[in-house]
Amino acid sequence: MKENVFYGKGMGPVKKDYPDIYEAIVGLNDAVYTGKALDYKTQKLIALAIAASNSDDRAVKKQISSVVETFDTSKDEIMDVLRIVLLTSGMPPFVKAVNLLYEVID
């Protein structure tokens, strides 16, 4: 279910020109997304919350798209995550993430 999809703009050149670094990143990804105690969906929702808390538009859109495509996650489930962002990070990151949610969902 988990794929090695990295959304950073620089990953293509890293994969091509520095395969050792790329493979280290793949290994780190595999070590993080294990699904041992928390299932993969929960881990992806945590990643979404972190991206939203950081106000990282590109990462938020990619995380929303990924969790919707991979798990058919509902808008309400994502809003539950974003409510936590509102509580922990404040109104600006929350509103920005909600706008991005509607861009991706609609």
C-alpha positions, -999 to +999 in steps of 0.1 A: +000+000+000+028+024+008+047+038-021+080+056-023+067+088-036+086+119-026+072+152-033+102+174-029+112+191-061+148+181-057+142+144-054+144+136-091+179+149-095+189+133-062+177+100-074+195+103-107+228+119-095+231+107-059+215+073-057+231+066-024+214+095-008+181+086-024+183+050-011+190+064+024+158+085+021+139+055+009+152+035+039+142+063+063+107+064+047+104+026+052+116+029+088+091+056+096+060+043+079+060+008+094+024+005+105+036-014+136+016+004+164-002+029+143-017+019+110-005+036+078-036+057+074-031+072+109+005+079+102-004+097+070-030+118+088-003+127+113+019+138+084-010+159+071-014+176+105+023+184+107+024+198+072-007+219+079+008+231+112+038+242+093+016+260+067+033+241+039+008+245+011+024+221-013+029+194+013-007+198+026-021+194-009+000+163-015-008+148+018-046+154+013-044+139-022-025+109-010-047+100+019-079+105-001-066+084-031-050+057-009-077+053+017-108+071+004-105+093+034-136+116+038-136+153+041-150+149+077-120+127+086-096+153+073-115+181+091-110+162+123-073+163+117-075+200+109-095+208+141-064+196+160-043+219+139-066+248+148-062+240+185-024+234+185-012+258+157-039+285+155-063+300+130-039+309+101-026+274+094-061+259+100-078+283+075-051+278+049-054+240+052-092+241+050-089+261+018-065+236+004-088+207+014-116+223-006-093+228-036-083+191-036-118+177-028-138+198-051 
